């Protein structure tokens, strides 16, 4: 009996403690008396490499509802209904919309808050909040949305949107109504930018009015702001590139060779990133999706193109490294009469390597490709091709770089097995000859082409291209972005290649000689890629200054013809803008900016 009495005393003491002494548990048991308000952190800001602000936050307000609290007891009347009509007039919505939103909220939770109307602008917030006490169960929760002071780099910066069911299932951090990075660096660095949510527990009265913090804030926790990010992008150069590409379809990728940081990442056509912010985001997104020019596609990484003659740099480097040719090697060229590949230029009948680069000689690089895969030291054409493919991939083709660039494609360097299947095992250098001039099955992204320019500038190595320069708090960059990638090709071959690419600008027959600058030594290679869906694509890769490269670049203008017509002058202007800070060729600049190259396929 004494044991039962003792146990009873303990229980009574514990109940007294919970219900009388410690008011926390009494209050926690009464959901009508407490409101749990998520404290959303400030999302990290984004700057360019020079500290120019590219993305910041603006306050908006989510109108939250606890369905259970929308009907309350009152001291004067036992029960009174929610003023639906007055509430709809306040929010400027109809009753059907009100019912739909309430049903959605009840489905999510009857006793916990959920979003009734998101991203209410501050202009509307003030007059709604003033009378919201008349509508029990509703309260405002402060949120932030992104704002872009400079209307540039939409594909790079990306956007945020409401979290999906699948995203919530993959990460329990997110709850219904939260926002998450959907594209660009907002997606790549979501965890760093988002910060950590906090919590505020407040007491409310029967009229839904806040009565102060519960228990002196003992259950509250402050939010942790997201990390700021500094991009490698130069905002001035980015804006300039977007102006140059206006009324054109294509892309520009500029890289700092010494670091792999992306200086400019232009995809055209583009769009105003502010369109994908706020309550109209869904509407604008659908409009952009339906646009026949496909402005949402980031052509810098999601466009795979035949690299054309820009790929002759790859073919030449591998041929020299394998010992299949030397800089003095000559191959016969008969111009338009050449077989099995024609040449588009009239030049000496037996060019050496430097002359072949300057004149972009098709037969020379076909013969170089053939000499490589037929080299006796490999023991057969198929093993020779496997060597060639392996070296091509070491130069950054046929695979993704895997850094912080979303939606990246890997391009295509076909495998030996692919050709075995296509030709029943019976194929040789003539069968796949188009690879030697960057056509056929080989595909590359503008990012990969910019990277080969950076690799040649560095004379044999590269850092995987990436968008970020630094975190605001000094957190080290991921290892993949700081790892020096060796190509397996000796430096001396790159020096020969650089000398050849210099003649593209300063040689007597250089394909980009019209864009030479006296005080900035440029190296480059034109490309004209055949396009089965329309006119040829204009391509160009370049870097400068030749002896101390600060910028490597790739430009592609779709359906615009020769590489020297559009891509080369645009690349040269970008180089001048970055190195000099201004442009001293106003006529060329005007022609490029006012030029319209929008191809419409005839029906």
Secondary structure, 3 states (H helix, E strand, C coil): CHHHHHHHHHHHHHHHHHHHHCHHHHHHHCCCCEEEEEECCCCCCEECCCCCEEEEEEEEEEEEECHHHHCECCCCCCCECCCHHHHHHHHCCCHHHHHHHHHHHHHHCCCCCEEEEEEECHHHHHHHHHHHHHCCCEEEEEEEEEECCCCCCHHHHCCEEECCHHHHHHCCCCCCCCEEECCHHHHHCHHHHHCECEEEEEEECCCCCEEEEHHHHCCCECCECCCCEEECCCHHHHHHHHHHCCCECEEEEEECCCCCEEEEEEEECCCCHHHHCCCCHHHHHHHHHHCCCCCCCCHHHHCCECCHHHHHHHHHHHHHHCCCCCCCCCEECCHHHCCCCCCCCCCCCEECHHHHHHHCCHHHHHHHHHHHHCCHHHCCHHHHHHHHHHHHHHCCCCCCCCCCCCCCCCCECCCHHHHHHHHCCCCCCCCCHHHHHCCCCCEECHHHHHHHHHHHHCCCEEECCECEEEECCCCCCCHHHHCEEECCCCHHHHHHHHHHHHHHHHCCCCCCHHHCCCCCCEEEEEEEECCCCCCCEEEEEEEECCCCCCEEEEEEECCCCCCCCCHHHHHHHHHHHHHHCCCCCHHHHHHHHHCCECCCCCC
